[in-house]
Amino acid sequence: MPVFDFSNFDLFAWVALPLMIFCARVVDVSLGTLRIIFMSRGRRALAPILGFFEVFIWVVAISQIMRDVNNPVAYVAYAAGFATGNFVGMTIEARLAIGTLIVRMIVPRGADALVEGLHAAGYGVTSVDGRGATGEVKLIYTIIKRKDLADVTRIAHAVNPKVFLSVEEVSATHEGIFPRETAWHLGWRFRRK
């Protein structure tokens, strides 16, 4: 039975280098994913900074692979880092919840209570009378920060569990009514105006 000779095993080439390549790819692809998302959401000032670090890390990772061209583990680490980086980038972006949304609600009944509930929570609301397949309805529109979608959905379903909602991203807004944001700064809570 053949036994593997560990005396010739290069720990750096077969373990450490692929691990470093994997981590570098996770970081650079995550930055690339965030860069694209920030550009599409109007945060264009941050995109060039992220792009610089993304490409710098990519060049370092690819140069390490080119040094040891015959190492299949490095290739697998490169591909696995790419896949993981996409997932990590999307996860980070989802947690940041950057952007503005328009929420459209079609309500056959209880529209006044829904409008009042949204107003009480600080959201700007526009309602329009309409006619649907089953009769008279109210169309309710509100433009919100993406991080507030769960709150608006909760309010809508509390009034009418079968409210029809559609959500769409908004590239830009001018003026509008949004809830006042609270923030923590140096341990003191204050309201941003």
C-alpha positions as CSV (number, residue, x, y, z in Angstrom):
1,M,0.0,0.0,0.0
2,P,1.6,3.3,-1.1
3,V,2.1,5.9,1.7
4,F,2.1,9.6,1.0
5,D,5.5,11.2,1.6
6,F,4.8,14.3,3.7
7,S,8.5,15.3,3.7
8,N,8.0,16.8,0.1
9,F,4.6,18.3,0.8
10,D,4.6,22.1,0.3
11,L,2.1,23.4,2.9
12,F,2.3,27.0,1.5
13,A,1.6,26.0,-2.1
14,W,-1.1,23.5,-1.4
15,V,-2.9,25.0,1.6
16,A,-1.9,28.5,2.5
17,L,-1.8,30.0,-1.0
18,P,-5.2,28.6,-2.1
19,L,-6.7,29.8,1.2
20,M,-5.3,33.3,0.6
21,I,-6.5,33.3,-3.0
22,F,-10.0,32.2,-1.8
23,C,-10.2,35.0,0.8
24,A,-8.9,37.6,-1.7
25,R,-11.6,36.6,-4.2
26,V,-14.3,36.7,-1.6
27,V,-13.3,40.3,-0.7
28,D,-12.8,41.5,-4.3
29,V,-16.0,40.0,-5.7
30,S,-18.0,41.3,-2.7
31,L,-16.6,44.8,-3.3
32,G,-17.5,44.4,-7.0
33,T,-21.0,43.4,-6.2
34,L,-21.4,46.3,-3.8
35,R,-19.8,48.7,-6.4
36,I,-22.4,47.7,-9.0
37,I,-25.3,48.0,-6.6
38,F,-24.1,51.4,-5.3
39,M,-23.8,52.7,-8.9
40,S,-27.3,51.5,-9.7
41,R,-28.7,53.1,-6.6
42,G,-27.2,56.5,-7.3
43,R,-24.2,56.2,-4.9
44,R,-21.7,56.9,-7.6
45,A,-19.1,58.7,-5.4
46,L,-18.3,55.4,-3.5
47,A,-18.1,53.2,-6.6
48,P,-14.6,54.4,-7.8
49,I,-13.1,53.8,-4.3
50,L,-14.6,50.3,-4.2
51,G,-13.4,49.7,-7.7
52,F,-9.8,50.6,-6.9
53,F,-9.7,48.1,-4.0
54,E,-11.6,45.4,-6.0
55,V,-9.1,45.5,-8.9
56,F,-6.1,45.8,-6.6
57,I,-7.1,42.6,-4.7
58,W,-7.9,40.9,-8.0
59,V,-4.4,41.7,-9.4
60,V,-2.7,40.3,-6.3
61,A,-4.8,37.1,-6.4
62,I,-4.3,36.5,-10.1
63,S,-0.5,37.1,-9.8
64,Q,-0.3,34.4,-7.1
65,I,-2.1,31.9,-9.4
66,M,0.3,32.8,-12.2
67,R,3.3,32.1,-10.0
68,D,2.2,28.5,-9.5
69,V,0.4,27.7,-12.7
70,N,0.3,23.9,-12.1
71,N,-1.6,24.1,-8.8
72,P,-5.2,22.9,-9.4
73,V,-6.1,23.7,-5.8
74,A,-5.4,27.4,-6.5
75,Y,-7.8,27.3,-9.4
76,V,-10.5,25.7,-7.3
77,A,-9.9,28.3,-4.6
78,Y,-10.2,31.1,-7.2
79,A,-13.5,29.8,-8.5
80,A,-14.9,29.1,-5.0
81,G,-13.9,32.6,-3.8
82,F,-15.7,34.1,-6.8
83,A,-18.9,32.2,-6.0
84,T,-18.7,32.9,-2.3
85,G,-17.9,36.6,-2.9
86,N,-21.2,37.0,-4.9
87,F,-23.1,35.6,-2.0
88,V,-21.3,37.7,0.6
89,G,-21.7,40.9,-1.5
90,M,-25.5,40.4,-1.9
91,T,-25.8,39.6,1.8
92,I,-24.0,42.7,2.8
93,E,-26.1,44.8,0.5
94,A,-29.3,43.3,1.8
95,R,-28.3,44.2,5.4
96,L,-27.4,47.7,4.4
97,A,-30.8,48.1,2.7
98,I,-29.7,51.0,0.6
99,G,-32.2,52.7,-1.8
100,T,-35.7,54.1,-2.2
101,L,-38.8,52.2,-3.1
102,I,-42.3,53.0,-4.2
103,V,-44.9,50.8,-2.6
104,R,-48.3,50.6,-4.3
105,M,-51.2,49.1,-2.4
106,I,-54.6,48.3,-3.8
107,V,-57.2,48.2,-1.1
108,P,-60.9,47.3,-1.6
109,R,-61.8,48.2,2.0
110,G,-60.1,49.8,5.1
111,A,-58.1,52.2,3.0
112,D,-58.7,55.1,5.4
113,A,-57.4,53.1,8.3
114,L,-54.3,52.2,6.2
115,V,-53.7,55.8,5.2
116,E,-54.0,56.9,8.8
117,G,-51.7,54.1,10.0
118,L,-49.0,55.1,7.5
119,H,-49.4,58.8,8.3
120,A,-49.1,58.0,12.0
121,A,-45.9,56.1,11.4
122,G,-44.5,59.2,9.5
123,Y,-44.8,58.0,5.9
124,G,-46.1,60.3,3.1
125,V,-49.1,58.8,1.4
126,T,-51.0,59.5,-1.7
127,S,-54.4,57.8,-2.3
128,V,-56.4,57.7,-5.5
129,D,-59.9,56.2,-6.1
130,G,-59.9,53.4,-8.6
131,R,-61.9,50.6,-10.0
132,G,-60.7,47.0,-10.0
133,A,-62.1,43.7,-11.3
134,T,-64.3,43.3,-8.2
135,G,-65.4,46.9,-7.8
136,E,-64.3,50.2,-6.2
137,V,-60.8,50.2,-4.7
138,K,-58.3,52.7,-3.3
139,L,-54.8,52.9,-4.7
140,I,-52.3,54.0,-2.1
141,Y,-48.8,55.0,-2.9
142,T,-45.9,55.7,-0.6
143,I,-42.2,56.2,-1.3
144,I,-40.0,54.8,1.4
145,K,-36.4,54.0,2.3
146,R,-35.7,50.4,1.6
147,K,-35.0,49.6,5.2
148,D,-38.6,50.6,6.0
149,L,-40.3,48.1,3.7
150,A,-40.9,45.6,6.5
151,D,-42.6,48.3,8.7
152,V,-44.9,49.5,5.8
153,T,-45.8,45.9,4.9
154,R,-46.6,45.1,8.6
155,I,-48.9,48.2,8.8
156,A,-50.6,47.3,5.5
157,H,-51.2,43.7,6.6
158,A,-52.5,44.7,10.0
159,V,-55.2,46.7,8.4
160,N,-56.0,44.3,5.6
161,P,-54.2,40.9,5.4
162,K,-55.1,40.5,1.7
163,V,-53.9,44.0,0.6
164,F,-52.3,43.8,-2.9
165,L,-48.8,45.2,-2.7
166,S,-46.3,45.9,-5.4
167,V,-42.8,47.3,-4.8
168,E,-40.4,48.9,-7.2
169,E,-37.1,50.6,-6.9
170,V,-36.9,54.3,-7.4
171,S,-33.8,55.8,-9.0
172,A,-34.3,59.3,-7.6
173,T,-36.7,61.4,-5.5
174,H,-37.1,65.1,-5.0
175,E,-38.8,66.3,-1.8
176,G,-41.3,64.0,-0.1
177,I,-42.2,63.0,3.4
178,F,-40.1,60.3,5.1
179,P,-40.1,59.3,8.8
180,R,-37.5,61.0,10.8
181,E,-34.5,58.8,11.3
182,T,-32.9,58.2,14.6
183,A,-29.2,57.6,15.0
184,W,-26.6,56.9,17.7
185,H,-23.6,59.1,17.9
186,L,-21.0,58.8,20.7
187,G,-23.6,57.1,22.8
188,W,-26.2,59.9,22.6
189,R,-29.5,59.4,20.8
190,F,-30.6,62.3,18.6
191,R,-33.2,62.8,15.8
192,R,-31.9,63.9,12.5
193,K,-33.8,66.8,10.9
